[in-house]
Amino acid sequence: MKSPRWGYVRIISGTIFGGILGFYLMHRAELQYKEMWNERLKKYEEELKMNQSMETHTPTELSGDPLAR
């Protein structure tokens, strides 16, 4: 079975399956990357919210110090 037709079938099928595998792997990598950035964004928003709440409730305001610095 060393005919050129068998070689063409192997090349074409390898190209198709390789393309499908490559697409799948890149799709998975993209989803993981996107999820990583969503987690970082969520963490950043939580830190920002925490910093804003700390700025609005400074210790001088809570203690009643009339000379706020």
mmCIF file of the N, C-alpha and C atoms, coordinates in Angstrom:
data_MODEL
# 
_entry.id   MODEL 
# 
loop_
_atom_site.group_PDB 
_atom_site.id 
_atom_site.type_symbol 
_atom_site.label_atom_id 
_atom_site.label_alt_id 
_atom_site.label_comp_id 
_atom_site.label_asym_id 
_atom_site.label_entity_id 
_atom_site.label_seq_id 
_atom_site.pdbx_PDB_ins_code 
_atom_site.Cartn_x 
_atom_site.Cartn_y 
_atom_site.Cartn_z 
_atom_site.occupancy 
_atom_site.B_iso_or_equiv 
_atom_site.pdbx_formal_charge 
_atom_site.auth_seq_id 
_atom_site.auth_comp_id 
_atom_site.auth_asym_id 
_atom_site.auth_atom_id 
_atom_site.pdbx_PDB_model_num 
ATOM 1   N N  . MET A 1 1  ? 0.831   -1.187 0.000  1.00 0.00 ? 1  MET A N  1 
ATOM 2   C CA . MET A 1 1  ? 0.000   0.000  0.000  1.00 0.00 ? 1  MET A CA 1 
ATOM 3   C C  . MET A 1 1  ? 0.876   1.251  0.000  1.00 0.00 ? 1  MET A C  1 
ATOM 4   N N  . LYS A 1 2  ? 1.841   1.284  -0.862 1.00 0.00 ? 2  LYS A N  1 
ATOM 5   C CA . LYS A 1 2  ? 2.738   2.422  -0.950 1.00 0.00 ? 2  LYS A CA 1 
ATOM 6   C C  . LYS A 1 2  ? 2.383   3.301  -2.130 1.00 0.00 ? 2  LYS A C  1 
ATOM 7   N N  . SER A 1 3  ? 1.131   3.429  -2.376 1.00 0.00 ? 3  SER A N  1 
ATOM 8   C CA . SER A 1 3  ? 0.709   4.248  -3.512 1.00 0.00 ? 3  SER A CA 1 
ATOM 9   C C  . SER A 1 3  ? 0.700   5.720  -3.118 1.00 0.00 ? 3  SER A C  1 
ATOM 10  N N  . PRO A 1 4  ? 0.847   6.606  -4.089 1.00 0.00 ? 4  PRO A N  1 
ATOM 11  C CA . PRO A 1 4  ? 0.803   8.043  -3.791 1.00 0.00 ? 4  PRO A CA 1 
ATOM 12  C C  . PRO A 1 4  ? -0.539  8.468  -3.192 1.00 0.00 ? 4  PRO A C  1 
ATOM 13  N N  . ARG A 1 5  ? -1.593  7.749  -3.558 1.00 0.00 ? 5  ARG A N  1 
ATOM 14  C CA . ARG A 1 5  ? -2.905  8.117  -3.025 1.00 0.00 ? 5  ARG A CA 1 
ATOM 15  C C  . ARG A 1 5  ? -2.915  7.968  -1.494 1.00 0.00 ? 5  ARG A C  1 
ATOM 16  N N  . TRP A 1 6  ? -2.299  6.897  -0.966 1.00 0.00 ? 6  TRP A N  1 
ATOM 17  C CA . TRP A 1 6  ? -2.238  6.696  0.476  1.00 0.00 ? 6  TRP A CA 1 
ATOM 18  C C  . TRP A 1 6  ? -1.445  7.824  1.138  1.00 0.00 ? 6  TRP A C  1 
ATOM 19  N N  . GLY A 1 7  ? -0.424  8.269  0.502  1.00 0.00 ? 7  GLY A N  1 
ATOM 20  C CA . GLY A 1 7  ? 0.349   9.401  1.024  1.00 0.00 ? 7  GLY A CA 1 
ATOM 21  C C  . GLY A 1 7  ? -0.478  10.669 1.077  1.00 0.00 ? 7  GLY A C  1 
ATOM 22  N N  . TYR A 1 8  ? -1.257  10.906 0.033  1.00 0.00 ? 8  TYR A N  1 
ATOM 23  C CA . TYR A 1 8  ? -2.121  12.095 0.025  1.00 0.00 ? 8  TYR A CA 1 
ATOM 24  C C  . TYR A 1 8  ? -3.167  12.025 1.135  1.00 0.00 ? 8  TYR A C  1 
ATOM 25  N N  . VAL A 1 9  ? -3.727  10.833 1.334  1.00 0.00 ? 9  VAL A N  1 
ATOM 26  C CA . VAL A 1 9  ? -4.731  10.662 2.396  1.00 0.00 ? 9  VAL A CA 1 
ATOM 27  C C  . VAL A 1 9  ? -4.104  10.949 3.755  1.00 0.00 ? 9  VAL A C  1 
ATOM 28  N N  . ARG A 1 10 ? -2.906  10.450 3.979  1.00 0.00 ? 10 ARG A N  1 
ATOM 29  C CA . ARG A 1 10 ? -2.223  10.694 5.256  1.00 0.00 ? 10 ARG A CA 1 
ATOM 30  C C  . ARG A 1 10 ? -1.936  12.175 5.455  1.00 0.00 ? 10 ARG A C  1 
ATOM 31  N N  . ILE A 1 11 ? -1.485  12.842 4.416  1.00 0.00 ? 11 ILE A N  1 
ATOM 32  C CA . ILE A 1 11 ? -1.168  14.268 4.531  1.00 0.00 ? 11 ILE A CA 1 
ATOM 33  C C  . ILE A 1 11 ? -2.430  15.081 4.794  1.00 0.00 ? 11 ILE A C  1 
ATOM 34  N N  . ILE A 1 12 ? -3.483  14.815 4.044  1.00 0.00 ? 12 ILE A N  1 
ATOM 35  C CA . ILE A 1 12 ? -4.726  15.574 4.202  1.00 0.00 ? 12 ILE A CA 1 
ATOM 36  C C  . ILE A 1 12 ? -5.348  15.311 5.571  1.00 0.00 ? 12 ILE A C  1 
ATOM 37  N N  . SER A 1 13 ? -5.411  14.033 5.982  1.00 0.00 ? 13 SER A N  1 
ATOM 38  C CA . SER A 1 13 ? -6.019  13.731 7.285  1.00 0.00 ? 13 SER A CA 1 
ATOM 39  C C  . SER A 1 13 ? -5.171  14.300 8.423  1.00 0.00 ? 13 SER A C  1 
ATOM 40  N N  . GLY A 1 14 ? -3.867  14.249 8.295  1.00 0.00 ? 14 GLY A N  1 
ATOM 41  C CA . GLY A 1 14 ? -2.998  14.836 9.319  1.00 0.00 ? 14 GLY A CA 1 
ATOM 42  C C  . GLY A 1 14 ? -3.182  16.335 9.418  1.00 0.00 ? 14 GLY A C  1 
ATOM 43  N N  . THR A 1 15 ? -3.347  16.985 8.271  1.00 0.00 ? 15 THR A N  1 
ATOM 44  C CA . THR A 1 15 ? -3.571  18.427 8.266  1.00 0.00 ? 15 THR A CA 1 
ATOM 45  C C  . THR A 1 15 ? -4.895  18.778 8.935  1.00 0.00 ? 15 THR A C  1 
ATOM 46  N N  . ILE A 1 16 ? -5.931  18.019 8.613  1.00 0.00 ? 16 ILE A N  1 
ATOM 47  C CA . ILE A 1 16 ? -7.254  18.297 9.190  1.00 0.00 ? 16 ILE A CA 1 
ATOM 48  C C  . ILE A 1 16 ? -7.248  18.049 10.693 1.00 0.00 ? 16 ILE A C  1 
ATOM 49  N N  . PHE A 1 17 ? -6.752  16.882 11.117 1.00 0.00 ? 17 PHE A N  1 
ATOM 50  C CA . PHE A 1 17 ? -6.745  16.569 12.548 1.00 0.00 ? 17 PHE A CA 1 
ATOM 51  C C  . PHE A 1 17 ? -5.804  17.492 13.317 1.00 0.00 ? 17 PHE A C  1 
ATOM 52  N N  . GLY A 1 18 ? -4.691  17.843 12.708 1.00 0.00 ? 18 GLY A N  1 
ATOM 53  C CA . GLY A 1 18 ? -3.775  18.787 13.352 1.00 0.00 ? 18 GLY A CA 1 
ATOM 54  C C  . GLY A 1 18 ? -4.405  20.159 13.517 1.00 0.00 ? 18 GLY A C  1 
ATOM 55  N N  . GLY A 1 19 ? -5.162  20.592 12.520 1.00 0.00 ? 19 GLY A N  1 
ATOM 56  C CA . GLY A 1 19 ? -5.857  21.879 12.622 1.00 0.00 ? 19 GLY A CA 1 
ATOM 57  C C  . GLY A 1 19 ? -6.913  21.867 13.706 1.00 0.00 ? 19 GLY A C  1 
ATOM 58  N N  . ILE A 1 20 ? -7.647  20.763 13.794 1.00 0.00 ? 20 ILE A N  1 
ATOM 59  C CA . ILE A 1 20 ? -8.677  20.650 14.834 1.00 0.00 ? 20 ILE A CA 1 
ATOM 60  C C  . ILE A 1 20 ? -8.028  20.649 16.215 1.00 0.00 ? 20 ILE A C  1 
ATOM 61  N N  . LEU A 1 21 ? -6.962  19.884 16.371 1.00 0.00 ? 21 LEU A N  1 
ATOM 62  C CA . LEU A 1 21 ? -6.271  19.830 17.657 1.00 0.00 ? 21 LEU A CA 1 
ATOM 63  C C  . LEU A 1 21 ? -5.685  21.194 18.021 1.00 0.00 ? 21 LEU A C  1 
ATOM 64  N N  . GLY A 1 22 ? -5.071  21.862 17.069 1.00 0.00 ? 22 GLY A N  1 
ATOM 65  C CA . GLY A 1 22 ? -4.513  23.187 17.321 1.00 0.00 ? 22 GLY A CA 1 
ATOM 66  C C  . GLY A 1 22 ? -5.576  24.192 17.704 1.00 0.00 ? 22 GLY A C  1 
ATOM 67  N N  . PHE A 1 23 ? -6.705  24.151 17.015 1.00 0.00 ? 23 PHE A N  1 
ATOM 68  C CA . PHE A 1 23 ? -7.800  25.063 17.342 1.00 0.00 ? 23 PHE A CA 1 
ATOM 69  C C  . PHE A 1 23 ? -8.304  24.803 18.751 1.00 0.00 ? 23 PHE A C  1 
ATOM 70  N N  . TYR A 1 24 ? -8.471  23.527 19.112 1.00 0.00 ? 24 TYR A N  1 
ATOM 71  C CA . TYR A 1 24 ? -8.971  23.177 20.438 1.00 0.00 ? 24 TYR A CA 1 
ATOM 72  C C  . TYR A 1 24 ? -8.004  23.650 21.526 1.00 0.00 ? 24 TYR A C  1 
ATOM 73  N N  . LEU A 1 25 ? -6.717  23.405 21.330 1.00 0.00 ? 25 LEU A N  1 
ATOM 74  C CA . LEU A 1 25 ? -5.739  23.799 22.342 1.00 0.00 ? 25 LEU A CA 1 
ATOM 75  C C  . LEU A 1 25 ? -5.670  25.319 22.493 1.00 0.00 ? 25 LEU A C  1 
ATOM 76  N N  . MET A 1 26 ? -5.720  26.048 21.396 1.00 0.00 ? 26 MET A N  1 
ATOM 77  C CA . MET A 1 26 ? -5.695  27.507 21.483 1.00 0.00 ? 26 MET A CA 1 
ATOM 78  C C  . MET A 1 26 ? -6.969  28.036 22.131 1.00 0.00 ? 26 MET A C  1 
ATOM 79  N N  . HIS A 1 27 ? -8.092  27.402 21.855 1.00 0.00 ? 27 HIS A N  1 
ATOM 80  C CA . HIS A 1 27 ? -9.355  27.800 22.475 1.00 0.00 ? 27 HIS A CA 1 
ATOM 81  C C  . HIS A 1 27 ? -9.276  27.614 23.988 1.00 0.00 ? 27 HIS A C  1 
ATOM 82  N N  . ARG A 1 28 ? -8.730  26.478 24.429 1.00 0.00 ? 28 ARG A N  1 
ATOM 83  C CA . ARG A 1 28 ? -8.585  26.231 25.866 1.00 0.00 ? 28 ARG A CA 1 
ATOM 84  C C  . ARG A 1 28 ? -7.634  27.239 26.504 1.00 0.00 ? 28 ARG A C  1 
ATOM 85  N N  . ALA A 1 29 ? -6.530  27.530 25.838 1.00 0.00 ? 29 ALA A N  1 
ATOM 86  C CA . ALA A 1 29 ? -5.571  28.494 26.376 1.00 0.00 ? 29 ALA A CA 1 
ATOM 87  C C  . ALA A 1 29 ? -6.207  29.875 26.479 1.00 0.00 ? 29 ALA A C  1 
ATOM 88  N N  . GLU A 1 30 ? -6.993  30.255 25.486 1.00 0.00 ? 30 GLU A N  1 
ATOM 89  C CA . GLU A 1 30 ? -7.661  31.555 25.508 1.00 0.00 ? 30 GLU A CA 1 
ATOM 90  C C  . GLU A 1 30 ? -8.663  31.637 26.652 1.00 0.00 ? 30 GLU A C  1 
ATOM 91  N N  . LEU A 1 31 ? -9.414  30.571 26.887 1.00 0.00 ? 31 LEU A N  1 
ATOM 92  C CA . LEU A 1 31 ? -10.384 30.573 27.983 1.00 0.00 ? 31 LEU A CA 1 
ATOM 93  C C  . LEU A 1 31 ? -9.689  30.671 29.337 1.00 0.00 ? 31 LEU A C  1 
ATOM 94  N N  . GLN A 1 32 ? -8.577  29.965 29.505 1.00 0.00 ? 32 GLN A N  1 
ATOM 95  C CA . GLN A 1 32 ? -7.838  30.045 30.767 1.00 0.00 ? 32 GLN A CA 1 
ATOM 96  C C  . GLN A 1 32 ? -7.283  31.447 30.974 1.00 0.00 ? 32 GLN A C  1 
ATOM 97  N N  . TYR A 1 33 ? -6.764  32.056 29.924 1.00 0.00 ? 33 TYR A N  1 
ATOM 98  C CA . TYR A 1 33 ? -6.210  33.403 30.012 1.00 0.00 ? 33 TYR A CA 1 
ATOM 99  C C  . TYR A 1 33 ? -7.301  34.405 30.375 1.00 0.00 ? 33 TYR A C  1 
ATOM 100 N N  . LYS A 1 34 ? -8.458  34.253 29.747 1.00 0.00 ? 34 LYS A N  1 
ATOM 101 C CA . LYS A 1 34 ? -9.581  35.145 30.015 1.00 0.00 ? 34 LYS A CA 1 
ATOM 102 C C  . LYS A 1 34 ? -10.053 35.000 31.466 1.00 0.00 ? 34 LYS A C  1 
ATOM 103 N N  . GLU A 1 35 ? -10.130 33.780 31.944 1.00 0.00 ? 35 GLU A N  1 
ATOM 104 C CA . GLU A 1 35 ? -10.558 33.535 33.325 1.00 0.00 ? 35 GLU A CA 1 
ATOM 105 C C  . GLU A 1 35 ? -9.546  34.114 34.311 1.00 0.00 ? 35 GLU A C  1 
ATOM 106 N N  . MET A 1 36 ? -8.247  33.994 33.994 1.00 0.00 ? 36 MET A N  1 
ATOM 107 C CA . MET A 1 36 ? -7.221  34.558 34.859 1.00 0.00 ? 36 MET A CA 1 
ATOM 108 C C  . MET A 1 36 ? -7.398  36.069 34.970 1.00 0.00 ? 36 MET A C  1 
ATOM 109 N N  . TRP A 1 37 ? -7.649  36.751 33.862 1.00 0.00 ? 37 TRP A N  1 
ATOM 110 C CA . TRP A 1 37 ? -7.819  38.199 33.897 1.00 0.00 ? 37 TRP A CA 1 
ATOM 111 C C  . TRP A 1 37 ? -9.115  38.591 34.586 1.00 0.00 ? 37 TRP A C  1 
ATOM 112 N N  . ASN A 1 38 ? -10.170 37.782 34.462 1.00 0.00 ? 38 ASN A N  1 
ATOM 113 C CA . ASN A 1 38 ? -11.408 38.077 35.180 1.00 0.00 ? 38 ASN A CA 1 
ATOM 114 C C  . ASN A 1 38 ? -11.191 37.984 36.684 1.00 0.00 ? 38 ASN A C  1 
ATOM 115 N N  . GLU A 1 39 ? -10.414 36.997 37.140 1.00 0.00 ? 39 GLU A N  1 
ATOM 116 C CA . GLU A 1 39 ? -10.106 36.878 38.565 1.00 0.00 ? 39 GLU A CA 1 
ATOM 117 C C  . GLU A 1 39 ? -9.284  38.071 39.041 1.00 0.00 ? 39 GLU A C  1 
ATOM 118 N N  . ARG A 1 40 ? -8.308  38.486 38.238 1.00 0.00 ? 40 ARG A N  1 
ATOM 119 C CA . ARG A 1 40 ? -7.493  39.642 38.624 1.00 0.00 ? 40 ARG A CA 1 
ATOM 120 C C  . ARG A 1 40 ? -8.330  40.909 38.673 1.00 0.00 ? 40 ARG A C  1 
ATOM 121 N N  . LEU A 1 41 ? -9.270  41.056 37.738 1.00 0.00 ? 41 LEU A N  1 
ATOM 122 C CA . LEU A 1 41 ? -10.142 42.222 37.732 1.00 0.00 ? 41 LEU A CA 1 
ATOM 123 C C  . LEU A 1 41 ? -11.040 42.222 38.959 1.00 0.00 ? 41 LEU A C  1 
ATOM 124 N N  . LYS A 1 42 ? -11.582 41.067 39.302 1.00 0.00 ? 42 LYS A N  1 
ATOM 125 C CA . LYS A 1 42 ? -12.445 40.961 40.480 1.00 0.00 ? 42 LYS A CA 1 
ATOM 126 C C  . LYS A 1 42 ? -11.665 41.326 41.745 1.00 0.00 ? 42 LYS A C  1 
ATOM 127 N N  . LYS A 1 43 ? -10.429 40.834 41.856 1.00 0.00 ? 43 LYS A N  1 
ATOM 128 C CA . LYS A 1 43 ? -9.590  41.139 43.018 1.00 0.00 ? 43 LYS A CA 1 
ATOM 129 C C  . LYS A 1 43 ? -9.276  42.633 43.065 1.00 0.00 ? 43 LYS A C  1 
ATOM 130 N N  . TYR A 1 44 ? -8.975  43.230 41.921 1.00 0.00 ? 44 TYR A N  1 
ATOM 131 C CA . TYR A 1 44 ? -8.677  44.661 41.863 1.00 0.00 ? 44 TYR A CA 1 
ATOM 132 C C  . TYR A 1 44 ? -9.890  45.483 42.276 1.00 0.00 ? 44 TYR A C  1 
ATOM 133 N N  . GLU A 1 45 ? -11.078 45.106 41.789 1.00 0.00 ? 45 GLU A N  1 
ATOM 134 C CA . GLU A 1 45 ? -12.289 45.850 42.145 1.00 0.00 ? 45 GLU A CA 1 
ATOM 135 C C  . GLU A 1 45 ? -12.577 45.748 43.637 1.00 0.00 ? 45 GLU A C  1 
ATOM 136 N N  . GLU A 1 46 ? -12.329 44.580 44.239 1.00 0.00 ? 46 GLU A N  1 
ATOM 137 C CA . GLU A 1 46 ? -12.525 44.431 45.681 1.00 0.00 ? 46 GLU A CA 1 
ATOM 138 C C  . GLU A 1 46 ? -11.555 45.318 46.451 1.00 0.00 ? 46 GLU A C  1 
ATOM 139 N N  . GLU A 1 47 ? -10.286 45.355 46.025 1.00 0.00 ? 47 GLU A N  1 
ATOM 140 C CA . GLU A 1 47 ? -9.305  46.208 46.692 1.00 0.00 ? 47 GLU A CA 1 
ATOM 141 C C  . GLU A 1 47 ? -9.669  47.677 46.534 1.00 0.00 ? 47 GLU A C  1 
ATOM 142 N N  . LEU A 1 48 ? -10.136 48.056 45.358 1.00 0.00 ? 48 LEU A N  1 
ATOM 143 C CA . LEU A 1 48 ? -10.525 49.442 45.115 1.00 0.00 ? 48 LEU A CA 1 
ATOM 144 C C  . LEU A 1 48 ? -11.707 49.823 45.996 1.00 0.00 ? 48 LEU A C  1 
ATOM 145 N N  . LYS A 1 49 ? -12.681 48.935 46.096 1.00 0.00 ? 49 LYS A N  1 
ATOM 146 C CA . LYS A 1 49 ? -13.848 49.205 46.940 1.00 0.00 ? 49 LYS A CA 1 
ATOM 147 C C  . LYS A 1 49 ? -13.429 49.320 48.405 1.00 0.00 ? 49 LYS A C  1 
ATOM 148 N N  . MET A 1 50 ? -12.507 48.455 48.829 1.00 0.00 ? 50 MET A N  1 
ATOM 149 C CA . MET A 1 50 ? -12.041 48.495 50.208 1.00 0.00 ? 50 MET A CA 1 
ATOM 150 C C  . MET A 1 50 ? -11.288 49.795 50.484 1.00 0.00 ? 50 MET A C  1 
ATOM 151 N N  . ASN A 1 51 ? -10.455 50.232 49.546 1.00 0.00 ? 51 ASN A N  1 
ATOM 152 C CA . ASN A 1 51 ? -9.714  51.483 49.721 1.00 0.00 ? 51 ASN A CA 1 
ATOM 153 C C  . ASN A 1 51 ? -10.653 52.679 49.744 1.00 0.00 ? 51 ASN A C  1 
ATOM 154 N N  . GLN A 1 52 ? -11.681 52.668 48.912 1.00 0.00 ? 52 GLN A N  1 
ATOM 155 C CA . GLN A 1 52 ? -12.634 53.776 48.898 1.00 0.00 ? 52 GLN A CA 1 
ATOM 156 C C  . GLN A 1 52 ? -13.424 53.820 50.195 1.00 0.00 ? 52 GLN A C  1 
ATOM 157 N N  . SER A 1 53 ? -13.791 52.672 50.728 1.00 0.00 ? 53 SER A N  1 
ATOM 158 C CA . SER A 1 53 ? -14.536 52.670 51.988 1.00 0.00 ? 53 SER A CA 1 
ATOM 159 C C  . SER A 1 53 ? -13.641 53.120 53.134 1.00 0.00 ? 53 SER A C  1 
ATOM 160 N N  . MET A 1 54 ? -12.349 52.818 53.060 1.00 0.00 ? 54 MET A N  1 
ATOM 161 C CA . MET A 1 54 ? -11.431 53.268 54.110 1.00 0.00 ? 54 MET A CA 1 
ATOM 162 C C  . MET A 1 54 ? -11.211 54.771 54.014 1.00 0.00 ? 54 MET A C  1 
ATOM 163 N N  . GLU A 1 55 ? -11.205 55.325 52.810 1.00 0.00 ? 55 GLU A N  1 
ATOM 164 C CA . GLU A 1 55 ? -11.029 56.769 52.647 1.00 0.00 ? 55 GLU A CA 1 
ATOM 165 C C  . GLU A 1 55 ? -12.229 57.536 53.174 1.00 0.00 ? 55 GLU A C  1 
ATOM 166 N N  . THR A 1 56 ? -13.416 57.006 52.992 1.00 0.00 ? 56 THR A N  1 
ATOM 167 C CA . THR A 1 56 ? -14.610 57.713 53.458 1.00 0.00 ? 56 THR A CA 1 
ATOM 168 C C  . THR A 1 56 ? -14.745 57.637 54.967 1.00 0.00 ? 56 THR A C  1 
ATOM 169 N N  . HIS A 1 57 ? -14.174 56.617 55.588 1.00 0.00 ? 57 HIS A N  1 
ATOM 170 C CA . HIS A 1 57 ? -14.245 56.458 57.041 1.00 0.00 ? 57 HIS A CA 1 
ATOM 171 C C  . HIS A 1 57 ? -12.836 56.512 57.618 1.00 0.00 ? 57 HIS A C  1 
ATOM 172 N N  . THR A 1 58 ? -12.237 57.672 57.590 1.00 0.00 ? 58 THR A N  1 
ATOM 173 C CA . THR A 1 58 ? -10.888 57.826 58.125 1.00 0.00 ? 58 THR A CA 1 
ATOM 174 C C  . THR A 1 58 ? -10.950 57.835 59.643 1.00 0.00 ? 58 THR A C  1 
ATOM 175 N N  . PRO A 1 59 ? -9.864  57.501 60.316 1.00 0.00 ? 59 PRO A N  1 
ATOM 176 C CA . PRO A 1 59 ? -9.864  57.477 61.784 1.00 0.00 ? 59 PRO A CA 1 
ATOM 177 C C  . PRO A 1 59 ? -10.149 58.844 62.406 1.00 0.00 ? 59 PRO A C  1 
ATOM 178 N N  . THR A 1 60 ? -9.761  59.946 61.745 1.00 0.00 ? 60 THR A N  1 
ATOM 179 C CA . THR A 1 60 ? -10.014 61.267 62.331 1.00 0.00 ? 60 THR A CA 1 
ATOM 180 C C  . THR A 1 60 ? -11.499 61.569 62.340 1.00 0.00 ? 60 THR A C  1 
ATOM 181 N N  . GLU A 1 61 ? -12.219 61.129 61.332 1.00 0.00 ? 61 GLU A N  1 
ATOM 182 C CA . GLU A 1 61 ? -13.660 61.367 61.306 1.00 0.00 ? 61 GLU A CA 1 
ATOM 183 C C  . GLU A 1 61 ? -14.359 60.519 62.359 1.00 0.00 ? 61 GLU A C  1 
ATOM 184 N N  . LEU A 1 62 ? -13.891 59.302 62.538 1.00 0.00 ? 62 LEU A N  1 
ATOM 185 C CA . LEU A 1 62 ? -14.548 58.419 63.492 1.00 0.00 ? 62 LEU A CA 1 
ATOM 186 C C  . LEU A 1 62 ? -14.264 58.835 64.935 1.00 0.00 ? 62 LEU A C  1 
ATOM 187 N N  . SER A 1 63 ? -13.071 59.376 65.195 1.00 0.00 ? 63 SER A N  1 
ATOM 188 C CA . SER A 1 63 ? -12.730 59.759 66.566 1.00 0.00 ? 63 SER A CA 1 
ATOM 189 C C  . SER A 1 63 ? -13.321 61.110 66.936 1.00 0.00 ? 63 SER A C  1 
ATOM 190 N N  . GLY A 1 64 ? -13.774 61.860 65.966 1.00 0.00 ? 64 GLY A N  1 
ATOM 191 C CA . GLY A 1 64 ? -14.357 63.162 66.255 1.00 0.00 ? 64 GLY A CA 1 
ATOM 192 C C  . GLY A 1 64 ? -13.316 64.253 66.411 1.00 0.00 ? 64 GLY A C  1 
ATOM 193 N N  . ASP A 1 65 ? -12.136 64.070 65.878 1.00 0.00 ? 65 ASP A N  1 
ATOM 194 C CA . ASP A 1 65 ? -11.073 65.060 65.965 1.00 0.00 ? 65 ASP A CA 1 
ATOM 195 C C  . ASP A 1 65 ? -11.452 66.267 65.108 1.00 0.00 ? 65 ASP A C  1 
ATOM 196 N N  . PRO A 1 66 ? -11.582 67.465 65.694 1.00 0.00 ? 66 PRO A N  1 
ATOM 197 C CA . PRO A 1 66 ? -11.973 68.628 64.894 1.00 0.00 ? 66 PRO A CA 1 
ATOM 198 C C  . PRO A 1 66 ? -10.882 69.100 63.940 1.00 0.00 ? 66 PRO A C  1 
ATOM 199 N N  . LEU A 1 67 ? -9.641  68.743 64.209 1.00 0.00 ? 67 LEU A N  1 
ATOM 200 C CA . LEU A 1 67 ? -8.531  69.161 63.344 1.00 0.00 ? 67 LEU A CA 1 
ATOM 201 C C  . LEU A 1 67 ? -8.156  68.007 62.411 1.00 0.00 ? 67 LEU A C  1 
ATOM 202 N N  . ALA A 1 68 ? -8.984  67.787 61.454 1.00 0.00 ? 68 ALA A N  1 
ATOM 203 C CA . ALA A 1 68 ? -8.727  66.698 60.504 1.00 0.00 ? 68 ALA A CA 1 
ATOM 204 C C  . ALA A 1 68 ? -7.516  67.028 59.660 1.00 0.00 ? 68 ALA A C  1 
ATOM 205 N N  . ARG A 1 69 ? -6.659  66.080 59.492 1.00 0.00 ? 69 ARG A N  1 
ATOM 206 C CA . ARG A 1 69 ? -5.419  66.310 58.747 1.00 0.00 ? 69 ARG A CA 1 
ATOM 207 C C  . ARG A 1 69 ? -5.539  65.866 57.331 1.00 0.00 ? 69 ARG A C  1 
# 
